Amino acid sequence: MLRLMLVALSALPAIFASPYPIASPETRSTSYCPGHPAPEAYQRKIFLDFIHDLYITKDVIGAFDKYIAVNLTEHDPFDAQGRDANAAKLVNIIPYVPSTVLRTSFDNNIGLAHVRVDEANEEPIALADIYRMDGTCIVEHWDVTQARPANATNPIAMF
């Protein structure tokens, strides 16, 4: 019992060294990063939980803390590298912009989310978020966005 308490107490410095403001109890959770080997079915569950936390619950900081590697490789030409920079950007967007996850897929360490983004007074935007996992941890991200043209002739274009 004493040994267990000592192990728990030794973890306190790491807990208080978070780069984010102290999270509320409902957003604090155990991280899947750094990654460790996991079967594809478990990776799929982790990925779907991440998408749920990010786009449905809209808990950007909680989702990034739990599922994203600190040294995230980011391929968006307008975003900085790393988890912290991307979380800081998205925390000011995702909770405030209506979006709907239309489709998800996961295969061979790669997860995809097709999202409809509906900004006020704008044509909807199609977003494809692509993530690569290393075991249990999301380590790489790409995204592709396209606004639906105002003069689109296909009523179901992009969605």
TORRO-138895 format. One line per 5 residues: number of its first residue (from 1); their letters; for each residue x, y, z of N, C-alpha, C. Coordinates in steps of 0.001 Angstrom, whole numbers, plus 524288, in hexadecimal, padded with zeros to 5 digits. Example, Ala and Ser with C-alpha at 12.3 -4.5 7.8 and 13.67 -1.06 7.14 Angstrom:
<timars>
1> AS> 83386:7E9C6:81E78:8300C:7EE6C:81E78:83390:7F31C:81E78 ~ 83232:7F736:81BA8:83566:7FBDC:81BE4:83264:8001E:81EBE;
</timars>
This chain:
<timars>
1> MLRLM> 8033C:7FB5A:80000:80000:80000:80000:8036A:804E8:80000 ~ 8076D:804EE:80355:80AF2:8096B:80393:80DAF:80A3F:7FE5B ~ 80F3C:805F8:7FBE3:811D3:80650:7F6C5:80E3A:808D0:7F2B4 ~ 8093A:8075B:7F2B1:80565:8098C:7EF17:804BC:80F6A:7EFFE ~ 80496:81102:7F4EC:80414:8168F:7F629:808E4:81996:7F450;
6> LVALS> 80D79:81760:7F4F4:81245:819FE:7F337:81261:81A9C:7ED4E ~ 810A4:8169C:7EA80:81063:816ED:7E4C9:80C96:81B3A:7E32D ~ 8080F:81B68:7E5B8:80427:81F67:7E479:80643:824DB:7E5A6 ~ 808D8:82582:7EA0C:80AFF:82AA5:7EB70:80F5A:82C4B:7E7C1 ~ 8125B:82892:7E5CC:816A1:829F1:7E239:814A0:82C0A:7DD09;
11> ALPAI> 80FB3:82AF4:7DBC5:80D71:82CD8:7D6E0:80B74:8326F:7D744 ~ 80B0A:83490:7DBE1:808E0:839D8:7DC8E:80BB4:83E0C:7D971 ~ 810F1:83E2F:7D94D:81377:84254:7D631:811E1:84239:7D074 ~ 81149:83DB0:7CE31:80FB6:83D4F:7C8B2:80A1A:83F2D:7C7F5 ~ 806D0:83E11:7CBC0:8015B:83FAC:7CB56:800F4:8459C:7CB5F;
16> FASPY> 803EC:84830:7CEC5:80394:84DDC:7CF3B:806C9:850BE:7CB29 ~ 809A7:84DFA:7C7D4:80CE8:8507B:7C3D8:80A16:850F0:7BE99 ~ 804F3:8507F:7BE81:801FB:850C6:7B9A1:802AF:8560A:7B6FC ~ 80320:85635:7B1BC:803B4:85B25:7AEF3:7FEA4:85E3D:7AEA3 ~ 7FA42:85BE6:7B035:7F532:85E78:7AFE8:7F38F:8605E:7B54C;
21> PIASP> 7EFD8:863F8:7B578:7ED99:86562:7BA82:7EB53:86082:7BD0E ~ 7EB04:8607B:7C22C:7E8F4:85BEB:7C4E4:7E371:85ADE:7C2F0 ~ 7E28D:85617:7C127:7DD8B:8549F:7BED9:7D99F:8535A:7C318 ~ 7D4B7:853C7:7C1C7:7D097:8524D:7C561:7D0C4:84C63:7C61B ~ 7CE90:84A65:7CA5C:7CED0:844BE:7CB56:7CC9B:84181:7C6DD;
26> ETRST> 7C89A:84379:7C425:7C650:84058:7BFF2:7C9C2:8400D:7BB1E ~ 7CDBA:84383:7BA82:7D128:84332:7B5F6:7D65B:84095:7B742 ~ 7D78D:84000:7BC3A:7DC6D:83D6F:7BDB5:7DBF8:83798:7BCBF ~ 7DFE2:8354F:7BA56:7DFAE:82FBA:7B94E:7E526:82DB3:7B831 ~ 7E58A:828A2:7B7F4:7EA7F:82626:7B6C2:7EB91:826A4:7B0F3;
31> SYCPG> 7F068:827BE:7AF93:7F1D5:82865:7AA1A:7F361:8232C:7A7B3 ~ 7F255:822AB:7A2AF:7F40E:81E23:79FB0:7F980:81F01:79D79 ~ 7FBD5:8237B:79EA8:800FA:824D4:79CA7:804DD:82532:7A11C ~ 809BF:823A2:7A054:80BCF:8217B:79B74:8093B:81C43:79A35 ~ 8091A:81B2B:7952F:80669:8168A:79357:8091F:8117F:794D9;
36> HPAPE> 80601:80D79:7954B:80818:80835:795E6:8051B:804AE:79226 ~ 8075E:80047:790B4:804E2:7FCF1:78CBD:7FF39:7FBAC:78E20 ~ 7FBF4:7FB9B:78A12:7F66F:7FA6B:78ADC:7F446:7F7E9:785E7 ~ 7F0B3:7F42D:78670:7EE3B:7F1E4:781CA:7EAC4:7F5F3:77F1C ~ 7E9C9:7F528:77A1B:7E6CD:7F8F2:77710:7E161:7F9F4:77954;
41> AYQRK> 7DED3:7F606:77B60:7D998:7F6D0:77D9A:7D9CC:7FAA9:7822E ~ 7DDDE:7FA52:78555:7DE75:7FDED:789BC:7DFDB:80363:787C9 ~ 7E33C:803B9:783CD:7E472:808CC:7817F:7DF7D:80B5B:77F5B ~ 7DC37:80855:77CC5:7D755:80A65:77A9A:7D3F1:80CB0:77EF4 ~ 7D382:809F1:78356:7D06D:80BDD:787B8:7D2BD:810F8:789C6;
46> IFLDF> 7D7D7:8112E:78A69:7DA62:815F4:78C3E:7D94C:81A6C:78879 ~ 7D9D9:8196D:78361:7D8F2:81D7E:77F81:7D34F:81F7A:77FC0 ~ 7CF8B:81BFA:77FFD:7CA0C:81D91:78037:7C8D9:82096:78539 ~ 7CB41:81F0A:7898B:7CA9F:821F8:78E70:7CCE4:82777:78DE6 ~ 7D15A:827E9:78B4A:7D3B8:82D0B:78A5F:7D015:83082:78728;
51> IHDLY> 7CDFC:82E70:782D9:7CA75:83177:77F81:7C5A1:83323:7829C ~ 7C395:82FAF:785CD:7BF11:830F8:7890F:7C06A:83575:78CCF ~ 7C4C3:834F1:78F96:7C646:83901:79357:7C74B:83E33:790A6 ~ 7C9B1:83E0F:78C06:7CB13:842D5:78944:7C653:84572:786C7 ~ 7C339:84293:783C5:7BF16:844F7:780AC:7B9A4:844A0:7830C;
56> ITKDV> 7B895:840CF:78653:7B365:84046:7889E:7B345:842FD:78DF3 ~ 7B6CB:8416E:79163:7B719:843DA:79686:7B99C:84946:79635 ~ 7BCD8:84A12:7923C:7BFA4:84EFD:7913F:7C367:8505D:795AC ~ 7C5C7:84C41:797ED:7C9AF:84CEA:79C0C:7CF19:84C9D:7998A ~ 7D0BD:850E1:7972B:7D5A0:850FB:7942F:7DA47:84FAE:797AB;
61> IGAFD> 7DAD2:85252:79C0F:7DF56:8517E:79F78:7DF5B:84BEB:7A194 ~ 7DADA:84A0D:7A356:7DA94:844B0:7A550:7DBF6:840B7:7A128 ~ 7D9E9:84176:79C65:7DB0A:83DD2:7981D:7E0D0:83DE2:796B2 ~ 7E316:84287:7964A:7E898:842E3:794DC:7EC10:840AB:79927 ~ 7EAE2:841CE:79E16:7EDFC:83FAF:7A265:7EDD3:839BE:7A27D;
66> KYIAV> 7E958:83789:7A153:7E8A5:831E8:7A1D9:7EAAF:82ED0:79D2E ~ 7EA2B:830F2:7986F:7EB1A:82DC7:793BE:7EF96:82F94:7903C ~ 7F171:83467:790C4:7F534:8369A:78D10:7FAAF:836DB:78F75 ~ 7FE8E:83544:78C60:80403:83585:78E14:805BF:83B36:78EA6 ~ 808EF:83C37:79291:80AF8:8417F:79376:80DC3:84379:78E92;
71> NLTEH> 8109F:84016:78BF1:8139D:84198:78749:8109F:84054:78240 ~ 80B7E:84132:78236:80838:84040:77DA7:80AB3:84284:778B8 ~ 80AEC:83F63:7749C:80CA3:84147:76F7D:807D2:84358:76CB2 ~ 807D5:8485C:76B79:8035D:84B0C:7691C:804B4:84C85:76387 ~ 80144:84B15:75FD0:8024C:84C20:75A4C:7FF30:850B8:75816;
76> DPFDA> 7FBC6:85319:75B2E:7F8EB:857B3:75957:7FCD6:85C28:758A9 ~ 7FD04:85EAB:7540F:800F2:862B1:75319:8003E:8679B:75665 ~ 7FBC0:8681C:7590D:7FAB9:86CBD:75C35:7FB15:86BAB:7620F ~ 7FC6F:866E8:7638B:7FCBF:8657C:76914:80252:8644C:76AAB ~ 80366:8653A:76FA1:8088C:8640E:771D3:808DF:85E38:77322;
81> QGRDA> 80D87:85C6F:7742E:80E59:85708:775C7:80D02:85666:77B91 ~ 80B82:851B5:77D19:80AC0:8506C:78292:80525:850BE:78473 ~ 8041F:84DC3:78888:7FEED:84D79:78AE6:7FD30:852B3:78D1B ~ 8008E:85549:79000:7FEF8:85A01:792CE:7FD30:85E55:78F1D ~ 8001B:85F3B:78AF2:7FEBC:86363:7873F:7F986:8623A:78499;
86> NAAKL> 7F8A1:85D60:78334:7F3C2:85BFB:78093:7EF1F:85C23:7844B ~ 7EFDC:85A71:78914:7EB9F:85ABF:78CEE:7EA3B:86073:78E01 ~ 7EE35:863C4:78E77:7ED3C:86955:78F80:7EA21:86BDC:78B1B ~ 7EB11:86A40:78653:7E820:86C5E:781DF:7E285:86A46:781DC ~ 7E1FD:8651E:78252:7DCDE:862AE:781B7:7D927:863B4:78641;
91> VNIIP> 7DB3E:864D7:78AE0:7D7DC:865F6:78F5B:7D4BE:86AF5:78E76 ~ 7D68F:86E43:78AED:7D3C7:87316:789A3:7D04A:87285:784D9 ~ 7D010:86DD7:78297:7CCE9:86CFE:77DE4:7C8BD:868CC:77EC7 ~ 7CA5B:8641F:77FF3:7C6C7:85FA3:78012:7C215:86066:783B3 ~ 7C2C0:86260:78871:7BE21:862FA:78BCF:7BA1D:866F6:789CE;
96> YVPST> 7BBAF:86A60:78644:7B85B:86EB6:784A5:7B630:86E46:77F19 ~ 7B7EE:86A70:77C20:7B62F:869DD:776BB:7B320:864C0:77649 ~ 7AE31:86516:77488:7AB23:86049:773E9:7ADA5:85C98:76FEB ~ 7ADFF:857AD:7715D:7B037:853C8:76DD1:7AD80:84E94:76EC0 ~ 7AD93:84B54:76AB2:7AB36:8462C:76AF7:7AF04:84232:768BD;
101> VLRTS> 7B038:83E3A:76BC1:7B37F:839F7:769CF:7B001:8367F:76679 ~ 7B13C:83634:7616D:7AE08:83332:75DC6:7AFE3:82D93:75D39 ~ 7B4F5:82CCF:75D19:7B730:827A1:75C4A:7BC61:82737:75F26 ~ 7BD90:82277:760D0:7C2C2:82152:762E2:7C480:81C1D:7609D ~ 7C98D:81B7E:76066:7CBC7:81691:75E96:7D105:815DA:76145;
106> FDNNI> 7D280:810FE:7620A:7D79B:80FE7:76455:7D9BD:80AE1:76202 ~ 7DEA4:80B21:7601B:7E11F:80684:75DD9:7E704:8074D:75DE3 ~ 7E9E7:80353:75F9B:7EF9B:8034F:75F2E:7F219:8083D:7618A ~ 7F0B5:80977:7665C:7F2E0:80DE0:76958:7F0FD:8133D:7678F ~ 7ED77:81386:763BC:7EBA6:8188E:761AC:7E5CF:81925:762BA;
111> GLAHV> 7E464:81D9B:76519:7DEF2:81EDB:7661E:7DD47:82390:762E5 ~ 7D873:8237F:76124:7D64F:827B7:75DF0:7D10F:82961:76031 ~ 7D048:82E83:76077:7CB33:830A7:761EA:7C984:8347C:75DAC ~ 7C4CF:833B9:75B7D:7C27E:83749:757A6:7BE99:83A94:75AB5 ~ 7BF82:83FAC:75ADF:7BC89:84331:75E40:7BA1D:84789:75AFC;
116> RVDEA> 7B539:848CA:75C29:7B29A:84D51:759CF:7B2FA:851C3:75DBE ~ 7B514:8562B:75C08:7B5AD:85AC9:75F5A:7B1F6:85EF7:75D51 ~ 7AEA7:860F5:760C1:7AAA7:864C6:75F38:7AB9C:869F7:76201 ~ 7AE9B:86D58:75F89:7AF70:8728C:761B5:7AAD8:87607:76031 ~ 7A977:879A9:763A0:7A507:87D1D:762B4:7A5B8:88033:75DA6;
121> NEEPI> 7A188:88075:75A90:7A15C:88390:755B7:7A576:881F6:751A9 ~ 7A728:87D28:751DA:7AB04:87B2A:74E1E:7A90C:87608:74BE0 ~ 7AAF3:874AD:74743:7A9F3:86F77:7452C:7ACB1:86B82:748C0 ~ 7AA89:866D2:7495E:7AD14:862FA:74CBB:7B273:86173:74A9B ~ 7B5BF:85FB9:74E20:7BB18:85E16:74CD8:7BB8B:8583A:74DD3;
126> ALADI> 7BDDF:8557B:74A27:7BF1F:84FF6:74AE4:7C4AC:84FB0:74D0C ~ 7C549:84CC7:7513D:7CA59:84C12:753C0:7CB8B:84647:753F2 ~ 7D026:844D6:7522D:7D216:83F83:752DE:7D6C8:83FDA:7567E ~ 7D633:83DAE:75B24:7DA7B:83D61:75EED:7DCC5:837EF:75E8B ~ 7E1DA:83795:75DCF:7E48B:83291:75D4C:7E8B2:83249:76190;
131> YRMDG> 7E8A4:82E04:76484:7EC43:82D58:768E3:7EF28:8282A:7685A ~ 7F428:82840:769CA:7F733:82361:76A0D:7F862:82242:76FB7 ~ 7F7BD:81D54:77123:7F8D1:81BB1:7767A:7FDC7:8186D:776B4 ~ 80085:818EF:77B02:804DF:81585:77C59:80320:8129D:78137 ~ 80146:80DE4:78081:7FF13:80AFE:784EA:7FA31:80DAF:786DD;
136> TCIVE> 7FA42:80F57:78BC8:7F5A7:811AE:78E36:7F573:8179A:78DB5 ~ 7F930:819F0:78B22:7F9C6:81FA6:78B20:7F969:821ED:78599 ~ 7F687:8263E:7850B:7F644:82908:78011:7FB35:82C54:77F8F ~ 7FE21:82B77:77B4D:8033A:82DFB:77ABC:803B1:83186:775F4 ~ 7FFDF:83147:77260:8005D:8344A:76D8C:7FAF3:835E3:76BA1;
141> HWDVT> 7FA99:83A89:76935:7F58D:83C9A:7676A:7F608:83F6C:76235 ~ 7F23C:83E5C:75ECE:7F182:84134:759DE:7EBD9:842FF:759CE ~ 7EAB7:84729:7570B:7E549:8488A:75628:7E4A1:84AF1:750C9 ~ 7DFE4:84A54:74EBC:7DE73:84C88:749AE:7D928:84F1D:74A80 ~ 7D8AC:85402:748C7:7D3B2:856BF:7493C:7D218:858E5:743F2;
146> QARPA> 7CCF9:85936:74332:7CAE6:85B88:73E73:7C589:85DC2:73FA3 ~ 7C4BF:862B1:73E41:7BF99:8651E:73ECC:7BC3E:8639C:73A23 ~ 7B745:8629F:73B23:7B3B9:8616B:736D3:7B2D6:8666F:733BB ~ 7B385:86647:72E96:7B2A8:86AF9:72B6C:7ACF3:86CBE:72BC6 ~ 7AC22:871C4:72BDD:7A6D6:873EA:72C2E:7A38C:87240:72782;
151> NATNP> 7A60B:8715F:7230D:7A32E:86FEA:71E4A:7A369:86A0C:71D2C ~ 7A424:866E7:72130:7A466:86135:7207A:79F52:85F3A:71E11 ~ 79FBC:85BEB:71A3C:79B0E:859C6:717B9:7997B:85482:719FE ~ 79CF2:851FA:71CC7:79BC0:84CF4:71F37:799C5:84E03:724C6 ~ 794E0:84CAF:72602:792B1:84DFA:72B1E:7953A:84AFE:72FAF;
156> IAMF> 797E2:846BE:72E85:79A87:843E0:732B9:7A072:84432:73242 ~ 7A253:84802:72F75:7A7FA:84892:72E9D:7AAE1:848A0:733C9 ~ 7AEDA:8456F:7342A:7B2A0:8453A:73868:7B091:842C3:73D70 ~ 7AB78:841C5:73DCC:7A969:83F8A:742A0:7A601:83ADE:74181;
</timars>
